[in-house]
């Protein structure tokens, strides 16, 4: 394959960064929003849940839409709409307005990760796809790092206006790139997988169950690092964001790259691609059990470090999980396959976020960490039973 295809992947890394910058700003400015709109942690949890349930419902539909209209128009519509929702958030003057903006963001961002998955299926060989997902995780981590830093230097309204405006700069850059670096054509022998066939395939449901179980700690540290540090250690929003909150997404960046590198290296040494993925997945899931020890750290810095280690391991797991359906269901159904996982992740957050908020209000975060620390091990066990034919992995 032509090496210039990595240029297209790099542009999509930027889209992933914008996706999570726009999404994570809410968590970064949570203390200010709680003060302005008089919210409890439970209220904030329900706000996260609203986004997640809409995201979960919208993702399969967005996946079908992207597979139908193609990558270029799919990502243009998705990113343009979520940028508009982010800008609108900066202008909202009521909690109702915040809820509406968050709902629109959930619909639009449901197409972000499926678009990336479609791009990886189109531009990358099977052994390279975990690396592609790891680069996407790099973008996610950079977006997660940028959110607290942006919130530190600007008031919360200005932060949303800046973040949303960046999306409208990305769209023309992608169209130019796709014109200069077109994806390789689909092989005449490429398999045609129907939606009906996917839904009747046990592996499809295994991927969904593994997502729900395995991404619990990923969800926790994506949304609750700043609130954890503020509530548990008495830091201000600015102190939590400037000193510690950016460390977790930074470690996620390295975790994603590690997960992609390990799979590519082991497969390059002759190991079957699925066996290489599972070895990396087990490493990540065993490592996430350290989540249980976060409440026992003796300082805010120690807690932040262990959160970061947990998130590092979570991204090793995630980049390999999101690569598996691409081999099983093929390039033409890539967006819907990945959208199904993002839908499962949205369902996870719909259920978990209010529970985390309620528990934090009444008992603190310690029971949350201990309750979810070992769930990823069950995800790894389920995925270890998935079998991929050699013809499918090609």
Secondary structure by P-SEA (a helix, b strand, c coil): cccaaaaaaaaaaaaaaaaaaaaaccccaaaaaaaaacccaaaaaaaaaaaaaaaaaaaaaaaaaaaaccaaaaaaaaaaaaaaaaaaaaacccaaaaaaaaaaaaaaacaaaaaaaaaaaacccccaaaaaaaaaaaaaaaaaaaaaaaaaaccaaaaaaaaaaaaaaaaaaaaaaaaacccccccccbbbbcaaaaaacaaaaaaaaaaaacaaaaaaaaccaaaaaaacccccaaaaaacccaaaaaaaaaaaaaaaaaaaaaaaacccaaaaaaaaaaaaaaaacccccccccccaaaaaaaaaaaaaaaaaaaaaaaacccccccccaaaaaaaaaaaaaaaaaaacaaaaaaaaacccaaaaaaacccaaaaaaaaaaaccccccccc
